[in-house]
């Protein structure tokens, strides 16, 4: 049996694995990504389908390029919730020998920009600083990093289309759960205060599907969802999609299940500190949407 494991035939099969991966990408019309932007284009195309762990890596790389650029393979694997070998396997799929070569795409991308991974505020916390104050400073820094991303790559075209679709809707259904619920609650409140008719789908008494039961093509949905996308939101949006309502979404990557269901969507990535994630950017974009809708309706 040991001879079978070391036979030339078996060795040849093992050696062919990288070539199979290369042929697979080539068949999709892709060459080895040379820049971070090229990698994002491949990932957002929807033509490369990953198993669960590799998809988990893809979402992390999409959302945290600075962490990938500045971390060791062990640190990045820990943050992504996978084994280091999974990162290596992901890099090899795209034609790289290993993770360190693949990491070069991310290092080049953040060169000259503010590295999100370094100490917030540009200074180390004082030794005598209390743990509570250190945490507060960390959350402030995470919020600042989240907001800075908006200025660096905001899709104004998608934003204007979202405003247009929401402004002409007869009724706006605002949908979000778990971590997104504070965002949708505030958006619904602000819309109501501005005289814009809306329904906050809050799922009180497990009635979420009943709350969207009367949605029509004259209505619109404003949905908010963040990874790991394990909430009820995509199922509710799917119901609205089947009923012909316009759907706009705020989410954090092209891998979100809301993307395929939406007429248009905005990417908003929030930074985290010590496992707690900011909502600053999501609220800022949401408030801008409300302002735009009200201005369009009254203009």
KOLDRENSE-914876 format. One record per residue (C-alpha): residue number from 1; residue in one letter; x, y, z. Coordinates in steps of 0.02 Angstrom, whole numbers, plus 50000, padded with zeros to 5 digits. Layout:
<sites>
  drenmar  bake      X      Y      Z
      NUM     a      X      Y      Z
...
</sites>
This chain:
<sites>
  drenmar  bake      X      Y      Z
        1     x  50000  50000  50000
        2     x  50144  50118  50036
        3     x  50208  50088  49860
        4     x  50040  50143  49790
        5     x  50049  50308  49884
        6     x  50221  50347  49813
        7     x  50195  50282  49637
        8     x  50236  50395  49490
        9     x  50053  50395  49439
       10     x  49998  50465  49606
       11     x  50138  50593  49605
       12     x  50087  50650  49432
       13     x  49908  50673  49490
       14     x  49966  50778  49636
       15     x  50077  50884  49525
       16     x  49928  50921  49412
       17     x  49825  51007  49546
       18     x  49898  51183  49519
       19     x  49879  51163  49332
       20     x  49695  51115  49354
       21     x  49668  51270  49457
       22     x  49753  51378  49325
       23     x  49649  51300  49187
       24     x  49492  51330  49289
       25     x  49527  51517  49303
       26     x  49583  51527  49122
       27     x  49420  51444  49068
       28     x  49328  51586  49154
       29     x  49428  51712  49055
       30     x  49539  51769  49198
       31     x  49725  51784  49212
       32     x  49823  51798  49373
       33     x  49767  51961  49460
       34     x  49910  52085  49461
       35     x  49826  52217  49569
       36     x  49702  52226  49712
       37     x  49576  52306  49594
       38     x  49592  52161  49472
       39     x  49564  52038  49614
       40     x  49407  52131  49668
       41     x  49345  52127  49489
       42     x  49362  51938  49484
       43     x  49278  51916  49653
       44     x  49133  52032  49609
       45     x  49103  51948  49441
       46     x  49008  51807  49525
       47     x  49087  51677  49410
       48     x  49208  51605  49539
       49     x  49113  51500  49666
       50     x  49199  51455  49829
       51     x  49163  51321  49959
       52     x  49115  51385  50132
       53     x  49290  51416  50205
       54     x  49361  51497  50049
       55     x  49207  51606  50036
       56     x  49239  51659  50216
       57     x  49415  51709  50164
       58     x  49352  51804  50012
       59     x  49231  51906  50118
       60     x  49368  51950  50243
       61     x  49491  52000  50107
       62     x  49358  52107  50025
       63     x  49315  52198  50187
       64     x  49485  52214  50270
       65     x  49624  52243  50141
       66     x  49731  52341  50265
       67     x  49726  52201  50394
       68     x  49778  52078  50258
       69     x  49921  52191  50202
       70     x  49991  52223  50376
       71     x  49964  52057  50463
       72     x  50059  51894  50469
       73     x  49977  51741  50394
       74     x  49936  51681  50570
       75     x  49855  51847  50616
       76     x  49754  51858  50456
       77     x  49696  51678  50475
       78     x  49643  51710  50654
       79     x  49546  51866  50606
       80     x  49463  51778  50461
       81     x  49420  51628  50569
       82     x  49511  51500  50461
       83     x  49673  51400  50462
       84     x  49831  51474  50382
       85     x  49828  51332  50257
       86     x  49660  51397  50194
       87     x  49740  51564  50153
       88     x  49877  51475  50057
       89     x  49747  51374  49961
       90     x  49651  51533  49919
       91     x  49809  51617  49853
       92     x  49851  51465  49746
       93     x  49680  51468  49664
       94     x  49728  51637  49592
       95     x  49896  51577  49527
       96     x  50008  51627  49673
       97     x  50135  51510  49749
       98     x  50087  51557  49927
       99     x  50005  51686  50038
      100     x  50156  51802  50052
      101     x  50159  51829  49863
      102     x  49972  51854  49860
      103     x  49985  51977  50005
      104     x  50088  52091  49894
      105     x  49928  52145  49805
      106     x  49861  52214  49968
      107     x  50025  52296  50021
      108     x  50034  52389  49857
      109     x  49852  52440  49874
      110     x  49872  52525  50043
      111     x  50043  52600  50007
      112     x  50036  52784  50045
      113     x  49866  52773  50130
      114     x  49824  52773  50315
      115     x  49849  52596  50381
      116     x  49692  52546  50473
      117     x  49783  52415  50571
      118     x  49898  52530  50668
      119     x  49856  52611  50834
      120     x  49701  52718  50824
      121     x  49731  52904  50830
      122     x  49914  52879  50780
      123     x  49975  52855  50958
      124     x  49995  52714  51081
      125     x  49878  52714  51231
      126     x  49961  52778  51389
      127     x  50009  52642  51511
      128     x  49909  52723  51649
      129     x  49755  52737  51538
      130     x  49606  52639  51605
      131     x  49545  52490  51505
      132     x  49376  52576  51481
      133     x  49456  52732  51407
      134     x  49567  52624  51297
      135     x  49412  52535  51231
      136     x  49324  52701  51201
      137     x  49473  52767  51103
      138     x  49476  52605  51004
      139     x  49293  52621  50957
      140     x  49316  52803  50908
      141     x  49461  52751  50798
      142     x  49358  52612  50718
      143     x  49219  52736  50682
      144     x  49342  52857  50603
      145     x  49414  52719  50494
      146     x  49239  52669  50438
      147     x  49194  52847  50393
      148     x  49358  52875  50299
      149     x  49317  52732  50181
      150     x  49163  52824  50121
      151     x  49267  52969  50059
      152     x  49393  52853  49977
      153     x  49276  52752  49867
      154     x  49094  52804  49878
      155     x  48985  52750  49731
      156     x  48889  52911  49699
      157     x  48799  52835  49549
      158     x  48722  52697  49654
      159     x  48680  52821  49791
      160     x  48586  52936  49671
      161     x  48490  52788  49599
      162     x  48442  52733  49775
      163     x  48376  52907  49813
      164     x  48276  52909  49652
      165     x  48195  52739  49682
      166     x  48150  52777  49862
      167     x  48084  52951  49821
      168     x  47952  52887  49699
      169     x  47894  52741  49807
      170     x  47718  52745  49877
      171     x  47777  52659  50037
      172     x  47953  52617  50096
      173     x  47983  52456  50191
      174     x  48138  52468  50299
      175     x  48214  52297  50335
      176     x  48362  52248  50443
      177     x  48392  52133  50590
      178     x  48523  52091  50720
      179     x  48668  52215  50706
      180     x  48581  52309  50565
      181     x  48423  52338  50667
      182     x  48485  52496  50756
      183     x  48521  52570  50584
      184     x  48350  52530  50510
      185     x  48260  52586  50668
      186     x  48340  52757  50658
      187     x  48311  52772  50471
      188     x  48127  52729  50492
      189     x  48110  52857  50633
      190     x  48194  52993  50531
      191     x  48089  52956  50377
      192     x  47931  52969  50483
      193     x  47988  53133  50560
      194     x  48011  53201  50384
      195     x  47837  53147  50331
      196     x  47891  53000  50221
      197     x  47774  52851  50240
      198     x  47869  52694  50288
      199     x  47853  52529  50378
      200     x  47989  52467  50496
      201     x  47991  52278  50480
      202     x  48036  52239  50661
      203     x  47978  52056  50671
      204     x  47892  52086  50839
      205     x  47798  51927  50882
      206     x  47882  51839  50736
      207     x  47770  51934  50615
      208     x  47902  51993  50490
      209     x  47830  51898  50343
      210     x  47656  51962  50384
      211     x  47726  52139  50391
      212     x  47785  52126  50210
      213     x  47631  52030  50155
      214     x  47549  52181  50071
      215     x  47702  52247  49980
      216     x  47669  52295  49798
      217     x  47764  52351  49642
      218     x  47724  52531  49691
      219     x  47828  52510  49850
      220     x  48014  52504  49885
      221     x  48123  52413  50010
      222     x  48273  52488  50098
      223     x  48369  52339  50167
      224     x  48525  52337  50275
      225     x  48627  52180  50307
      226     x  48804  52140  50361
      227     x  48909  51981  50360
      228     x  48894  51841  50411
      229     x  48724  51864  50327
      230     x  48636  51741  50443
      231     x  48482  51847  50477
      232     x  48303  51842  50414
      233     x  48332  51995  50303
      234     x  48375  51905  50138
      235     x  48218  51798  50151
      236     x  48109  51951  50178
      237     x  48190  52042  50034
      238     x  48163  51890  49923
      239     x  47975  51902  49958
      240     x  47977  52086  49909
      241     x  48076  52043  49752
      242     x  47947  51913  49701
      243     x  47809  52043  49723
      244     x  47897  52165  49606
      245     x  47946  52299  49732
      246     x  48102  52405  49702
      247     x  48243  52352  49816
      248     x  48394  52453  49872
      249     x  48521  52389  49996
      250     x  48662  52443  50109
      251     x  48779  52296  50136
      252     x  48963  52261  50157
      253     x  49023  52154  50011
      254     x  48980  52084  49842
      255     x  48952  51916  49928
      256     x  48797  51979  50018
      257     x  48638  51885  49966
      258     x  48554  52056  49949
      259     x  48661  52103  49799
      260     x  48573  51987  49675
      261     x  48402  52039  49739
      262     x  48432  52227  49731
      263     x  48402  52354  49594
      264     x  48554  52444  49663
      265     x  48662  52433  49819
      266     x  48796  52525  49915
      267     x  48948  52447  49995
      268     x  48980  52510  50172
      269     x  49116  52420  50270
      270     x  49127  52451  50457
      271     x  49289  52431  50557
      272     x  49289  52343  50724
      273     x  49386  52353  50886
      274     x  49406  52208  51008
      275     x  49265  52115  50922
      276     x  49143  52262  50926
      277     x  49099  52338  50758
      278     x  49059  52520  50722
      279     x  48896  52577  50642
      280     x  48954  52755  50608
      281     x  48971  52740  50419
      282     x  48806  52648  50397
      283     x  48713  52782  50494
      284     x  48799  52921  50399
      285     x  48753  52846  50230
      286     x  48577  52809  50291
      287     x  48551  52988  50348
      288     x  48614  53051  50180
      289     x  48487  52938  50093
      290     x  48346  53007  50200
      291     x  48401  53185  50162
      292     x  48410  53147  49976
      293     x  48237  53067  49973
      294     x  48157  53212  50065
      295     x  48243  53339  49952
      296     x  48187  53246  49795
      297     x  48006  53235  49855
      298     x  47993  53418  49905
      299     x  48103  53491  49768
</sites>
